[in-house]
């Protein structure tokens, strides 16, 4: 199946594929077997659904935050991003050994001890100043304060005697870094002219849509983002293509006059495509639950209607 593309509206100007649903496993020369075979149906895959962010994300989120203050569960993510679908969907081979990685950060909460220490020092200083006062009343109060501050000082400021050994609760600090995962595949240009043109179109379209759009001197649009689904492994409501690397492998030729290619283009024997995705949300229990819904998980979106 030949893959081509055309520009969208002049403002956003992302590229729309034809077909818009591109299945590399079935329709591209990435491995030596029939795309409709049983072997092809059992290939692990990752599914990407493409969206184009529009407008000022922060301002829109700030306004909608108020109306969603009481939302719960997965609804808490609703309308986080302003975006519209490009119509492009991709199915790529997914051979990655790491299934999932989790890390949690808990740190000791010493705020109570630190506050008590600071208060003890302040009381001691105040008491000392009052005891030196010419006023008899002030000296009397200063002496009383001095007794109390001595207790606080002995409990807290014991630097000459050792360190505190009190067990303090540890507080979960959370994280703002989403998961990253990398996969790769080859696109072979030694099968047919149509496949060669399709491979070039796919690599160009991925590169184009993952570049930012300069609309004017002051206005620019962000690169596209994706919903990501890996069967039984992962669902991400919104992810970015953090890294896209396309290497040219093998012998290269400068080809002219081939249908659906530029007038002149350098074509290698194969393209080696390596993609690293980064989830823009940290994976919560609510997001993990969506994995159990299968492909229907992609019906849950966090994009505001446009």
N, C-alpha and C positions, 0 to 999 in steps of 0.2 A: 504494500500500500504506500503510495507516494505521500510524503509529508511536505506541505507548503505552508506559507504564512502570509498574512496581510496586516497592515496597520489598523489600529482602532481609531477612535476619534482623534482629532488634531491636538486636543488639550492633553490627554493622557498619553496617547501615542505608544501604547504597548502593542505587542504583536499577538495576533490570534492565529492559532494553528488550524490547519485543515488537513486531516480531521482535528477537531478540538480535543478529543479524547485519544491521546497517544499511548499505545501499549507497546513498549519496547520489546517485551518478552514475545509477543505474538507477531509483531509487524516489522521488526528490525533484525538485521543480521548481526546478532551479538553472540550467538552460539550455533553449533552445528546440529540442528534438529528442526523438524517441522513445528512452526509456531502453534499449530492446532493439535499436536500430539499430547499423549498422556504426560510425557516428560515435561512439556511446556506448562501444562496445567498444575504441576506440582512444584514449579519453581517458586521459591520464597520471593515475595514482592513487597515493595513500598509504594503507597499510593499518595500522590500529591495533588491537591486541589488549589488552584492559584487565585489570589485576590490582589487587587491593586489598591493600596491605601490612598485615601483622598482627604484633603483638608487638614486642619490643625488637630492632631490626635489629642494633645494634652488639654486644650481648651474644651473640646467636646466631652472628654471624659470627666472633667471637673464639673461640668453642668449636669451630666447624667448621674454623677455620683450621689448627688442629693436625692434624686428620685428613687435610687436603688439602695438607699441606706439600709433598709430592712430586708433586703433580698437574702436568700439563704442558698446554700449548696451550689450547684452548678449555675444557678441564676445569678450568683455574685459576679460571674464573668461576663454577663450579657452586655452587649454594646460597648465593650472595652475599646474596640478599634473601629474607625470609620474606613470602610473599604467596599469595593464593588467587585463582583466576580469577573475575571477576564474571560471565563469560559474554557480556559485550558485545564486539562487534567492529564496527569502523567502516571504511568505504571512502569516502574523500573525494577530490574532484578535487585534483590537485597540479600547479600551474603555477608553478614556481619556477626562475629562470634559473641560479642557482648550483648546480653539480653537486657540488662538493666543495672544501674549503679546508683546507690543511695549514700548520702553522707549527711550527718546531722551535727550541728554545732551547739553545744551546751557550755555556758561559762558561769563561773561562780559569781553570785551576787553579794558583793561586799558593801553595798550602799549603807546598810544599817550600821555596820561597824565603823565605816568611814565617817558617817554623820556623828556617831557617838564620840569618836575621837576628836573631831573638830569642835564639837560642843564642849567637851571636857577641857580642851586647851583654852577655848574662849572664856569659860567660866573661871578657870584658874587665873588667867590674865586679869580679868575684871576684879576678882577678889584681891589679888595682889595690889592693884592700883588703889582700891578702897582702903586697904589696911594702912597704906602710906599717907592717906589723907589727913589734914589737920582737924577735920570734923570728928568728934567723938562718936557720933552716930554712924558715920561712914566706916570708922575703924571697927565698930562692933559688928556691922553687917558684913564687912569684909572678912572678919574672922569666921563668921558663920558660913559664909560662902566658901572660904578657904577650906573648911572641914569637908564640905560636900565635894568641892572640886578635887580635893586630895583623893577621895574615893574614886572619882571618875578617872583621874590621872593614873591612879594605880591600876585600874581595870583596863585602861585603853593604851596609855602611853607607857609601854613597858619595853621600850627599845633597848634599854640597858640590861633587861632581864631575859630577853628572848622574844619570840613572836607568838601571836595569838594562835591557839589551836582549836578554835571553835569551828564546828562543821556548819557551813553555810549552804543554803539551797542553790542549786544551779538552774539557770534560766535558759530556756530554748531561744536561741537568737534568730532562728529562721534563715532563709537564704533568698537571694534575688537572682540567682543564676540558674537558668534552665538547662536541661540535659543537652548534650551534643552527641552526635553519632554520624559516622562516616560510612559511605558505601561507594562502590565503583563498578564499572562495567566497560566493555569494549564495543565499539561500533565499527564493523568491518566494511571497507570500501572495495573489496575485491569480488563482490557478488554480481552486481549489475549497475548500470548507469542510474537507474531509478533509485536503487538503494543508496548509492553514493550521494545523490542529490538530497535524499531524505535525511541521511546522516548529517550532512552539512546544515540543512535547514533546522534540524533539532538542536544542534549545538549552537547555532547562531541565535535562535529564538530564546534559549535558556540564558545565553550571555546577555542578550539585549534586554530582556525583561528584568534581569537582576542587576541592571545598571540604573542609576537615578536619571530622572528626566528633568532637564533644565528648560523650564517654560519661559522664563524671562530673566532679566537681570537680578530680580529679587525672589522669584518664586520657583520652587523646584518640587518635584514629586519623588517620594521614596521608591525604592525598588519594590517588587512584588513580595508578598508573603504567602504562606501555604497552610492549609490544613494537612495533617500528616496521619496516615493510618498504616500500621503494620499488623497483620492478623495475629491476635492473641498476645501481642507484644506491647504495642504503643498506639495511643491516639493523642495527638497534640492539636488543640483548637487553633493555634497560630504559631507558626515557626518561620524563621528566616533561613535562606540559603547562605549560611555564614561564609562558606568557601565553595567556589566552583572552579575546578582545574580541568582543562582539556588539553591533553598532550597528543602530539602527532607521532605515531609509531610506525617504524618501517620505512621503506622507500617512499619518496615523495615525487609527485609529478605536477607540473603546471598545466592545467587542463583548460582549454578554451572551447566555447561553443556547445557545451553540454546543457541540455534542457533543465530548467529550474535552478541553474547555478549562475553566479555572476559571470560577466564576459570572460574573466580570467581568474582562476582560483587554484591555489596550491592544495593538492589532495594527497594525504598519506595513505598507506595501506590500511591503517586503522586509527580511530580516535580512542584515546583512553580517557574516560570521563570519571572524575572523582568529585563527589559531592559531600559536604559536611553540613548537616542541618543543626540549627540551634532552636530549641523550644523557647518561646517568649514568655511562657508561664512555667513556674516551677510545678512539677507534677504532684498534685494533691490527691487525696483519696477519691474525691469527686471526679477528677479527670481520669484516674485509673479505672474507676467503675465503668466508664464509657467503653473501655476496651472490650468488655464482655458482651457488648451489643453487636460486635462484628462490624461490617461495613456501614451499618445504620448509624454508627457513632458519628459519621460525618454530617448527619442531619442536625447535630448540635453545633451551632456556630456562635462566635462571640463578636460578630461584625454587625454594626448598626445598619439598618436598612437605608439604602440610598435612593 
